[in-house]
Amino acid sequence: MPQKDMSVIDAPASMDGVLIPEPGTYALEGEGDITYRCGSCKTRLLSNVSHFDVMHDHPFTAVKCPKCGKFNDLPPEDKHHHH
């Protein structure tokens, strides 16, 4: 199961589409095999998700880390569609 660090981004102009998990929970939990961590403090934000989960089923603009407050996005290499 790969663990990947997300990219820390500036706060989005709008909070629409921003996932804000409660401390101790994940923003998304799925049936996939990728765990994404905060790019700043390494807190796990997305657990066992797949590319399909994050790009199609539950698209988001950012994930706000409940521990350090930073906004995170998928790393650039994970935003490309694989066919």
N, CA, C and O atoms as a GROMACS GRO file, in nm:
protein
  332
    1MET      N    1   0.083  -0.118   0.000
    1MET     CA    2   0.000   0.000   0.000
    1MET      C    3   0.087   0.124   0.000
    1MET      O    4   0.155   0.153   0.099
    2PRO      N    5   0.086   0.198  -0.109
    2PRO     CA    6   0.170   0.318  -0.110
    2PRO      C    7   0.116   0.426  -0.017
    2PRO      O    8  -0.004   0.447  -0.005
    3GLN      N    9   0.209   0.495   0.048
    3GLN     CA   10   0.175   0.616   0.123
    3GLN      C   11   0.237   0.731   0.047
    3GLN      O   12   0.355   0.728   0.014
    4LYS      N   13   0.157   0.833   0.020
    4LYS     CA   14   0.205   0.946  -0.057
    4LYS      C   15   0.180   1.074   0.022
    4LYS      O   16   0.080   1.088   0.091
    5ASP      N   17   0.274   1.167   0.009
    5ASP     CA   18   0.256   1.298   0.069
    5ASP      C   19   0.182   1.386  -0.029
    5ASP      O   20   0.213   1.388  -0.148
    6MET      N   21   0.083   1.459   0.021
    6MET     CA   22   0.008   1.551  -0.062
    6MET      C   23   0.088   1.680  -0.079
    6MET      O   24   0.188   1.702  -0.010
    7SER      N   25   0.044   1.764  -0.171
    7SER     CA   26   0.108   1.892  -0.194
    7SER      C   27   0.040   1.998  -0.109
    7SER      O   28  -0.082   2.012  -0.113
    8VAL      N   29   0.118   2.073  -0.032
    8VAL     CA   30   0.062   2.183   0.047
    8VAL      C   31   0.034   2.299  -0.048
    8VAL      O   32   0.119   2.338  -0.128
    9ILE      N   33  -0.086   2.354  -0.039
    9ILE     CA   34  -0.127   2.463  -0.126
    9ILE      C   35  -0.176   2.580  -0.042
    9ILE      O   36  -0.200   2.567   0.078
   10ASP      N   37  -0.190   2.695  -0.106
   10ASP     CA   38  -0.247   2.811  -0.038
   10ASP      C   39  -0.395   2.785  -0.011
   10ASP      O   40  -0.458   2.704  -0.078
   11ALA      N   41  -0.448   2.854   0.086
   11ALA     CA   42  -0.591   2.840   0.117
   11ALA      C   43  -0.672   2.877  -0.007
   11ALA      O   44  -0.647   2.980  -0.069
   12PRO      N   45  -0.768   2.793  -0.043
   12PRO     CA   46  -0.849   2.823  -0.161
   12PRO      C   47  -0.936   2.946  -0.140
   12PRO      O   48  -0.970   2.981  -0.027
   13ALA      N   49  -0.973   3.011  -0.248
   13ALA     CA   50  -1.057   3.131  -0.241
   13ALA      C   51  -1.194   3.098  -0.184
   13ALA      O   52  -1.255   3.181  -0.117
   14SER      N   53  -1.242   2.978  -0.210
   14SER     CA   54  -1.372   2.935  -0.161
   14SER      C   55  -1.355   2.803  -0.087
   14SER      O   56  -1.272   2.720  -0.125
   15MET      N   57  -1.434   2.785   0.018
   15MET     CA   58  -1.427   2.658   0.092
   15MET      C   59  -1.516   2.551   0.028
   15MET      O   60  -1.522   2.439   0.078
   16ASP      N   61  -1.586   2.585  -0.080
   16ASP     CA   62  -1.665   2.485  -0.151
   16ASP      C   63  -1.572   2.376  -0.202
   16ASP      O   64  -1.474   2.404  -0.270
   17GLY      N   65  -1.605   2.253  -0.170
   17GLY     CA   66  -1.523   2.141  -0.220
   17GLY      C   67  -1.403   2.110  -0.134
   17GLY      O   68  -1.325   2.020  -0.167
   18VAL      N   69  -1.386   2.183  -0.023
   18VAL     CA   70  -1.274   2.154   0.068
   18VAL      C   71  -1.321   2.052   0.171
   18VAL      O   72  -1.424   2.070   0.235
   19LEU      N   73  -1.244   1.945   0.186
   19LEU     CA   74  -1.274   1.843   0.286
   19LEU      C   75  -1.204   1.880   0.416
   19LEU      O   76  -1.085   1.909   0.417
   20ILE      N   77  -1.280   1.879   0.526
   20ILE     CA   78  -1.223   1.912   0.656
   20ILE      C   79  -1.256   1.799   0.754
   20ILE      O   80  -1.361   1.802   0.818
   21PRO      N   81  -1.168   1.701   0.764
   21PRO     CA   82  -1.198   1.588   0.853
   21PRO      C   83  -1.188   1.629   1.000
   21PRO      O   84  -1.114   1.720   1.036
   22GLU      N   85  -1.264   1.559   1.083
   22GLU     CA   86  -1.251   1.577   1.227
   22GLU      C   87  -1.116   1.520   1.270
   22GLU      O   88  -1.067   1.424   1.209
   23PRO      N   89  -1.054   1.577   1.374
   23PRO     CA   90  -0.928   1.518   1.423
   23PRO      C   91  -0.945   1.370   1.454
   23PRO      O   92  -1.043   1.330   1.517
   24GLY      N   93  -0.851   1.289   1.410
   24GLY     CA   94  -0.856   1.146   1.434
   24GLY      C   95  -0.937   1.068   1.332
   24GLY      O   96  -0.949   0.946   1.342
   25THR      N   97  -0.993   1.137   1.232
   25THR     CA   98  -1.065   1.068   1.126
   25THR      C   99  -1.001   1.101   0.992
   25THR      O  100  -0.911   1.185   0.984
   26TYR      N  101  -1.045   1.034   0.888
   26TYR     CA  102  -0.994   1.059   0.754
   26TYR      C  103  -1.096   1.140   0.675
   26TYR      O  104  -1.217   1.130   0.697
   27ALA      N  105  -1.046   1.221   0.582
   27ALA     CA  106  -1.136   1.296   0.494
   27ALA      C  107  -1.210   1.199   0.402
   27ALA      O  108  -1.328   1.217   0.373
   28LEU      N  109  -1.139   1.096   0.358
   28LEU     CA  110  -1.199   0.991   0.276
   28LEU      C  111  -1.140   0.859   0.316
   28LEU      O  112  -1.021   0.850   0.350
   29GLU      N  113  -1.221   0.757   0.314
   29GLU     CA  114  -1.173   0.621   0.337
   29GLU      C  115  -1.238   0.534   0.231
   29GLU      O  116  -1.359   0.540   0.211
   30GLY      N  117  -1.158   0.455   0.165
   30GLY     CA  118  -1.212   0.377   0.055
   30GLY      C  119  -1.166   0.234   0.056
   30GLY      O  120  -1.120   0.182   0.158
   31GLU      N  121  -1.179   0.170  -0.059
   31GLU     CA  122  -1.140   0.030  -0.076
   31GLU      C  123  -1.014   0.018  -0.160
   31GLU      O  124  -0.978  -0.092  -0.204
   32GLY      N  125  -0.947   0.129  -0.184
   32GLY     CA  126  -0.828   0.126  -0.268
   32GLY      C  127  -0.704   0.092  -0.189
   32GLY      O  128  -0.711   0.032  -0.082
   33ASP      N  129  -0.588   0.131  -0.242
   33ASP     CA  130  -0.463   0.092  -0.177
   33ASP      C  131  -0.369   0.209  -0.154
   33ASP      O  132  -0.252   0.188  -0.123
   34ILE      N  133  -0.417   0.333  -0.169
   34ILE     CA  134  -0.329   0.449  -0.152
   34ILE      C  135  -0.370   0.526  -0.027
   34ILE      O  136  -0.488   0.554  -0.006
   35THR      N  137  -0.272   0.561   0.055
   35THR     CA  138  -0.295   0.648   0.170
   35THR      C  139  -0.222   0.779   0.144
   35THR      O  140  -0.103   0.779   0.113
   36TYR      N  141  -0.294   0.889   0.156
   36TYR     CA  142  -0.233   1.020   0.137
   36TYR      C  143  -0.215   1.088   0.272
   36TYR      O  144  -0.303   1.084   0.358
   37ARG      N  145  -0.098   1.151   0.288
   37ARG     CA  146  -0.066   1.220   0.413
   37ARG      C  147  -0.052   1.370   0.388
   37ARG      O  148  -0.024   1.413   0.276
   38CYS      N  149  -0.072   1.448   0.495
   38CYS     CA  150  -0.050   1.591   0.487
   38CYS      C  151   0.094   1.617   0.443
   38CYS      O  152   0.188   1.557   0.495
   39GLY      N  153   0.109   1.707   0.346
   39GLY     CA  154   0.242   1.740   0.297
   39GLY      C  155   0.327   1.813   0.399
   39GLY      O  156   0.449   1.823   0.383
   40SER      N  157   0.264   1.864   0.503
   40SER     CA  158   0.338   1.938   0.605
   40SER      C  159   0.372   1.852   0.727
   40SER      O  160   0.489   1.836   0.762
   41CYS      N  161   0.268   1.795   0.792
   41CYS     CA  162   0.293   1.726   0.919
   41CYS      C  163   0.278   1.574   0.910
   41CYS      O  164   0.295   1.504   1.010
   42LYS      N  165   0.246   1.523   0.792
   42LYS     CA  166   0.239   1.377   0.766
   42LYS      C  167   0.120   1.308   0.832
   42LYS      O  168   0.118   1.185   0.841
   43THR      N  169   0.020   1.384   0.877
   43THR     CA  170  -0.102   1.322   0.928
   43THR      C  171  -0.174   1.254   0.813
   43THR      O  172  -0.183   1.309   0.704
   44ARG      N  173  -0.227   1.135   0.837
   44ARG     CA  174  -0.299   1.063   0.732
   44ARG      C  175  -0.434   1.130   0.709
   44ARG      O  176  -0.514   1.145   0.801
   45LEU      N  177  -0.460   1.169   0.585
   45LEU     CA  178  -0.582   1.241   0.551
   45LEU      C  179  -0.679   1.156   0.468
   45LEU      O  180  -0.800   1.162   0.489
   46LEU      N  181  -0.626   1.077   0.376
   46LEU     CA  182  -0.709   0.991   0.291
   46LEU      C  183  -0.656   0.850   0.308
   46LEU      O  184  -0.537   0.824   0.287
   47SER      N  185  -0.743   0.758   0.346
   47SER     CA  186  -0.699   0.622   0.378
   47SER      C  187  -0.756   0.522   0.279
   47SER      O  188  -0.877   0.519   0.255
   48ASN      N  189  -0.669   0.439   0.222
   48ASN     CA  190  -0.711   0.328   0.136
   48ASN      C  191  -0.802   0.375   0.022
   48ASN      O  192  -0.905   0.314  -0.006
   49VAL      N  193  -0.762   0.484  -0.042
   49VAL     CA  194  -0.842   0.533  -0.154
   49VAL      C  195  -0.779   0.486  -0.285
   49VAL      O  196  -0.664   0.444  -0.290
   50SER      N  197  -0.858   0.493  -0.390
   50SER     CA  198  -0.809   0.463  -0.524
   50SER      C  199  -0.809   0.592  -0.605
   50SER      O  200  -0.868   0.692  -0.566
   51HIS      N  201  -0.743   0.587  -0.719
   51HIS     CA  202  -0.744   0.701  -0.811
   51HIS      C  203  -0.889   0.737  -0.847
   51HIS      O  204  -0.924   0.854  -0.856
   52PHE      N  205  -0.970   0.636  -0.867
   52PHE     CA  206  -1.110   0.660  -0.904
   52PHE      C  207  -1.185   0.732  -0.792
   52PHE      O  208  -1.265   0.822  -0.817
   53ASP      N  209  -1.159   0.691  -0.666
   53ASP     CA  210  -1.224   0.756  -0.551
   53ASP      C  211  -1.200   0.906  -0.551
   53ASP      O  212  -1.293   0.985  -0.539
   54VAL      N  213  -1.074   0.945  -0.564
   54VAL     CA  214  -1.040   1.086  -0.546
   54VAL      C  215  -1.064   1.171  -0.670
   54VAL      O  216  -1.080   1.293  -0.660
   55MET      N  217  -1.066   1.110  -0.786
   55MET     CA  218  -1.084   1.187  -0.909
   55MET      C  219  -1.228   1.188  -0.958
   55MET      O  220  -1.270   1.282  -1.025
   56HIS      N  221  -1.305   1.084  -0.926
   56HIS     CA  222  -1.439   1.071  -0.985
   56HIS      C  223  -1.550   1.063  -0.880
   56HIS      O  224  -1.647   1.138  -0.886
   57ASP      N  225  -1.537   0.972  -0.784
   57ASP     CA  226  -1.643   0.954  -0.684
   57ASP      C  227  -1.651   1.071  -0.586
   57ASP      O  228  -1.760   1.115  -0.552
   58HIS      N  229  -1.537   1.120  -0.542
   58HIS     CA  230  -1.534   1.224  -0.438
   58HIS      C  231  -1.435   1.334  -0.476
   58HIS      O  232  -1.338   1.357  -0.403
   59PRO      N  233  -1.457   1.402  -0.588
   59PRO     CA  234  -1.361   1.507  -0.623
   59PRO      C  235  -1.364   1.619  -0.519
   59PRO      O  236  -1.469   1.651  -0.463
   60PHE      N  237  -1.250   1.678  -0.494
   60PHE     CA  238  -1.240   1.786  -0.395
   60PHE      C  239  -1.140   1.889  -0.444
   60PHE      O  240  -1.058   1.861  -0.531
   61THR      N  241  -1.148   2.007  -0.387
   61THR     CA  242  -1.052   2.111  -0.425
   61THR      C  243  -0.932   2.111  -0.333
   61THR      O  244  -0.822   2.148  -0.375
   62ALA      N  245  -0.951   2.070  -0.209
   62ALA     CA  246  -0.840   2.064  -0.113
   62ALA      C  247  -0.886   1.984   0.008
   62ALA      O  248  -1.005   1.960   0.028
   63VAL      N  249  -0.788   1.942   0.089
   63VAL     CA  250  -0.817   1.879   0.217
   63VAL      C  251  -0.744   1.962   0.323
   63VAL      O  252  -0.623   1.984   0.314
   64LYS      N  253  -0.818   2.007   0.423
   64LYS     CA  254  -0.756   2.084   0.532
   64LYS      C  255  -0.715   1.988   0.642
   64LYS      O  256  -0.798   1.914   0.695
   65CYS      N  257  -0.588   1.990   0.676
   65CYS     CA  258  -0.538   1.900   0.779
   65CYS      C  259  -0.591   1.943   0.915
   65CYS      O  260  -0.576   2.059   0.954
   66PRO      N  261  -0.655   1.848   0.988
   66PRO     CA  262  -0.709   1.885   1.119
   66PRO      C  263  -0.601   1.907   1.225
   66PRO      O  264  -0.627   1.964   1.330
   67LYS      N  265  -0.479   1.861   1.195
   67LYS     CA  266  -0.372   1.873   1.295
   67LYS      C  267  -0.295   2.004   1.281
   67LYS      O  268  -0.277   2.076   1.379
   68CYS      N  269  -0.251   2.036   1.159
   68CYS     CA  270  -0.168   2.156   1.143
   68CYS      C  271  -0.240   2.269   1.070
   68CYS      O  272  -0.190   2.382   1.066
   69GLY      N  273  -0.358   2.240   1.012
   69GLY     CA  274  -0.435   2.345   0.948
   69GLY      C  275  -0.395   2.379   0.807
   69GLY      O  276  -0.453   2.469   0.746
   70LYS      N  277  -0.297   2.308   0.752
   70LYS     CA  278  -0.254   2.335   0.614
   70LYS      C  279  -0.355   2.275   0.515
   70LYS      O  280  -0.422   2.177   0.544
   71PHE      N  281  -0.362   2.338   0.398
   71PHE     CA  282  -0.447   2.287   0.291
   71PHE      C  283  -0.361   2.202   0.199
   71PHE      O  284  -0.249   2.238   0.165
   72ASN      N  285  -0.415   2.087   0.160
   72ASN     CA  286  -0.343   1.990   0.078
   72ASN      C  287  -0.422   1.957  -0.046
   72ASN      O  288  -0.545   1.959  -0.047
   73ASP      N  289  -0.347   1.925  -0.153
   73ASP     CA  290  -0.408   1.876  -0.276
   73ASP      C  291  -0.332   1.751  -0.318
   73ASP      O  292  -0.223   1.722  -0.266
   74LEU      N  293  -0.390   1.677  -0.412
   74LEU     CA  294  -0.320   1.559  -0.462
   74LEU      C  295  -0.188   1.602  -0.525
   74LEU      O  296  -0.180   1.710  -0.583
   75PRO      N  297  -0.086   1.519  -0.515
   75PRO     CA  298   0.038   1.552  -0.584
   75PRO      C  299   0.013   1.560  -0.735
   75PRO      O  300  -0.071   1.487  -0.787
   76PRO      N  301   0.086   1.647  -0.805
   76PRO     CA  302   0.059   1.669  -0.949
   76PRO      C  303   0.058   1.542  -1.031
   76PRO      O  304  -0.022   1.530  -1.124
   77GLU      N  305   0.145   1.446  -0.999
   77GLU     CA  306   0.152   1.323  -1.079
   77GLU      C  307   0.026   1.237  -1.063
   77GLU      O  308  -0.001   1.151  -1.146
   78ASP      N  309  -0.051   1.260  -0.956
   78ASP     CA  310  -0.171   1.179  -0.934
   78ASP      C  311  -0.296   1.243  -0.996
   78ASP      O  312  -0.405   1.185  -0.992
   79LYS      N  313  -0.280   1.362  -1.052
   79LYS     CA  314  -0.397   1.428  -1.112
   79LYS      C  315  -0.416   1.389  -1.259
   79LYS      O  316  -0.520   1.420  -1.318
   80HIS      N  317  -0.318   1.324  -1.316
   80HIS     CA  318  -0.329   1.286  -1.456
   80HIS      C  319  -0.410   1.159  -1.470
   80HIS      O  320  -0.404   1.071  -1.384
   81HIS      N  321  -0.484   1.150  -1.576
   81HIS     CA  322  -0.565   1.031  -1.599
   81HIS      C  323  -0.478   0.922  -1.660
   81HIS      O  324  -0.401   0.946  -1.753
   82HIS      N  325  -0.493   0.804  -1.607
   82HIS     CA  326  -0.421   0.688  -1.661
   82HIS      C  327  -0.519   0.601  -1.736
   82HIS      O  328  -0.624   0.564  -1.683
   83HIS      N  329  -0.486   0.569  -1.858
   83HIS     CA  330  -0.575   0.484  -1.938
   83HIS      C  331  -0.502   0.358  -1.977
   83HIS      O  332  -0.559   0.272  -2.044
   0.00000   0.00000   0.00000
